[in-house]
């Protein structure tokens, strides 16, 4: 590869570390995202993040921080506009359309580096540097700790929203906090699979895990395990074939979900 001064092994090691961090976060956050029926929100936040990343590049800042700022802001906006199922799609559409309008404007000026734009859209995990890994680790810890802090009211509000509201759970606050966490997780996933394929890493493993077991903790653990397996195997296949990592991760994620759709007994049912 032209312009690369490090041995390939160093790039692969960085890619594995970055992919591991992102897969753990995506598996955990994605599980709750699918459980709450908000998979579309994760997809929309990725596109919103592209607006932030291109805007950051235009003003000379690292694209990761533009991603983080815009996805978190978008998640908070979605949470404030609607926490009920009937309001969510409208809120997502409003925030997404506003962000995409700015995104089109930024793309109009974003002509200096087509390579950067492609990396944002499809991911460039082999270009992740050590500094970015530390940033991903920090963001990942924030996501997981924050998710753990709000886990009890979040699950209560997700599984029994009417009862949770009657018991005094602050539904809108829980929704805002969770979607802010989703925004951070999406910003991390973009580093691996890009804006267009975030859905594959955040939703595929989680959806498969929920088809295999209806139990919360085993399901979340299984979602993380599947996300890790898909990421590691995707990296190995990309190294072997020289095809894009994002392609392999997307294909593997879809394949795992299709496998989960086979008429097999769920893990919880088998244990019973």
N, C-alpha and C positions, 0 to 999 in steps of 0.2 A: 504494500500500500504506500503510495507516495506521501511523503511528509511525516511518516511515523518513525519516531526515534527509539521507541521502546520495543522490546521483544514481544512477539505475539502472546506468549504465555502470560505476561503481565496484563495485557488487555483482557485475556480470558479470565484471569483471576479477579480483576476488577469487575468484569461482567457478572461473574458468578456471585460475588459479594453483593453487588447492587441488585441483581435479580432475586437473591434470597431475601433481602430486606423488603423489597417491594412485594414479593409473593406472599410473605407472612402478613403484611398489612392488608394487601388486597383480599386475601382469603378471609381474614377476620372481619374487616369492614364490609366486604361484599356479601358475607353471609347475612348480616343484619339488613343490609340494603335490599336483598332479595326477599328476606323474611317480611319486611315492611311493604313490599310491593312497589319499591321506588327505583327499580333497575333503570328506568328511563332517565332518572335524575342523574345517575352516574354518567350515562352517555352524554347528556346535555352539558354537564359540568366540564367534561373533557373538551368540548367545542368552545365553551366559554373560556377555558384555560388557554386555548390557542390564541384568543384575542389578547389575553394578558401577556403571553409569551412574546408575541410579535410586537406589542406595544413596548415591552421592556427592551427588546433588541433595538427598537427605533431610538430609544433615549440612551442607549449605551449600557444597560444593566443586564445581568445574567438572565436568560429566559426562565430559569427555574423559579426565580423570585417573582417574576411576573405571573407565572403559572399559579404559584401558591396564593398570591394576593388576589388574583381574579377568581380562582375556583372557590376560595374561602368566602369571598364577598358574594359570589353567586349562590353558594350554598346557604349563607345567612339570609340572602334576599328571598330565596325559595321558601325557607323555613318561616319567615315572617309573613309571606303572602298566603301561605296555606298549609296547615298541618293535617287537615282532613283529606280522606281519599278523593273526594269529589273536587277539592280545590287544588290538588297537587299538580295535575296536568296543566291547568290554567296558569298556575304560578311558574311552573317550569317553562312553559311557552313564552310567557311575558319576559322573563329574565333572559332566556336564550335568544329571543329575537332582538332584544336591545343589545346584548353582547355581540351578536353576529353582525349587527349594523356597524358597530365600531370595528369589528374584525375586518370587514370588507374595506373600511377606510384605511386601516393599518396595512392590509395587504396591498393596497394601491401604492403605498410608499415603500413596502417591504420588497425591494427589487435588488438590493445589493448582494444578497446571499441566498441563492436558490437552495443550496445545500442545507443551510440552517432550517429553512422552511420545510424541506423534505424530512429532516430529522425530527422536527416537531410533529409532523403529521404521522410518520410511520415508526418513530423511535430510532435510537442509535445507541444501543446498550454497549457496544464495543468501543464507543467513544467516551464512556464515562471515566472521569479521572478520580484520583484519590480524594480530592477536596469535595467532589460531588457525592462520593460515597458517604463521607462524614455528614454532609448535609442531609442525605437521604436517611441515614441512621437517626439523626436528631429528629427529623420530621416523623419518622416511623415510630419512635418512642413516644412522641407527643400524641400521635394518633391512638396508639394502643393504650396508653395511660388514660387519656381522656375517654376512650371507649369503655374502659374498665370502671371509671368513676361514675358514668351515667348508665351503666349496663342494666341495673335493676329497674329504674323507672322507664328506661328505653324499651326493655323487653315487655314490661307490663303494658306500656302504651301501645306497643306493636301487636301484642297478642289479644289484649282485651281493652281496646281503646275507650269504649263507653264506661266500663267499670273503673278504669284508671282515671278518667276525667271526674267521675262521681266521687272517687276517693281523694281528689285534690291534687293529682299529678299535674304539674304545669306543662300541658301538652305542647303549647307553642314553643316554650323554652327548650323542651326536650328535642323537638323537631329542628329548631335552629342549631342547637349544639351538635346534633348528629350530622346534619347536612354540612356543617363547617368541617367536621371530621372527615366526611366523605370528600369534601373539596381537597383537603390535604392528601388523602389517599389517592385521589385522581391525579394530582400533581406529581406524585411519585410514580404512578403507573405509566404516565406519559413518557418518562425517561426510558422505559423498557419497550413498550409496544406502540407508543405514539398516540396522538389524539384520536385517530380514526378507529383504533383497535382496543381502547381501554375496556370496552364492553367484554372482550374476550377474557381478560385476566380477572376482572372484578366480578363478573356475573356467571361465566361458565362454570368454574369450580364450585361456587356457592350453590348454583341451581342444581348441579349434579349431586352435591352433598345432601341437599334437602330432599331429593328424590330417594336417596339411599337410606336416610334415617330422619325421623321426625323429632328426635331428641336434640335439645339445644346445644349442650356442651360437646357431645360427640359429633354433632353436625358441624359446629364451628371448627373443631379440630380436623375433621375430614376435609372441610373446605380449604383450610390452610395447607394440609398435606397434598391435596390435588393441585393447588396453585404452585406449590414448590416443585412437584413432579413435572408439571407441564412446563415450568420455566427452565428447570435443569435439563430436561430432555430436549426442549427447544433449542437451548444453547448448544448441546452436544450435536444435534442434527444440523444446526447452522454451521458449526465448525466442520462437520463431515462433508456437507453438500455444498457449502458456500452460498446457500440460499438465505434470504433474510430471516432473522430471528423472529420478527413479528409474524411472518407467515406461519412458521412452525408452531408458535405459541397459539395463534388463532386456530389453526387446524387441529391441534391436540385438544384445545379447550372444547371445540365443537364436537370432536370425537368422543371425549369423555362424557359430555352431556347426552349424546345420542346413545352411548352405552348405558347410561343411567336410565334412559327411557325404556329400555327393554323390560318386559314383564317379569321382573324378578322380585322376590320378597325383600322388603325393606329390612335394614339391620335391626331396627327396633322391634319389628314384628317377629323376626327370627329369634331374637333374644327372649321374647315373651313365650 
